[in-house]
Amino acid sequence: MREFFKRDNIWLGIVMALVLPVIFYFLIKLISGFFSTNPLTESTIQLLALAINLLPFRYYLIRLKADKTGRGILLVTFVLALVYFYFNWSA
């Protein structure tokens, strides 16, 4: 299973960058609800979940030298950031 994540494949980066923010969104929401008297706002939770993609992005580019996987992560992160700003921009 470890070898699966060490591949240099753009589709691996795309899938990983889509799944990780969803998992961390619900994890942050759960933790925020339990341990905070003043829970985080929805937009803050979304931004924190999106920022988690920086960790695998750096890992794949610097440590594994997997450029294609890093490009997949970067592509999805960029698109999700645009979606975030589109829905949370107050004019």
C-alpha positions, 0 to 999 in steps of 0.5 A, a space after each residue: 500500500 505504501 508503494 501506491 502513494 509513492 507513484 508519480 501520477 497526476 490522477 493520484 494528486 487530483 484524488 488526494 487533493 479532493 479527498 484530504 480537504 473533505 476529511 479535514 473539513 469534517 474533522 475540524 468541524 467536529 473538533 471545533 464543536 466539541 472544544 470551543 465555546 466560540 466555534 469557528 466560522 464556516 469560511 474559516 473551517 473551509 479555508 483551513 481544510 483547503 490549506 491542508 493540501 500544502 502538506 502533501 504538495 510539499 512532500 511530493 515535490 520536495 521529498 519524493 520529487 514526484 512532479 506530476 503528483 504535485 501538479 495534480 495537487 496544485 491544480 485541485 487546490 487552485 480550483 478549490 481556492 477559486 471556488 472558495 473565494 467565489 462563494 465567500 467574497 462579500 461585495 
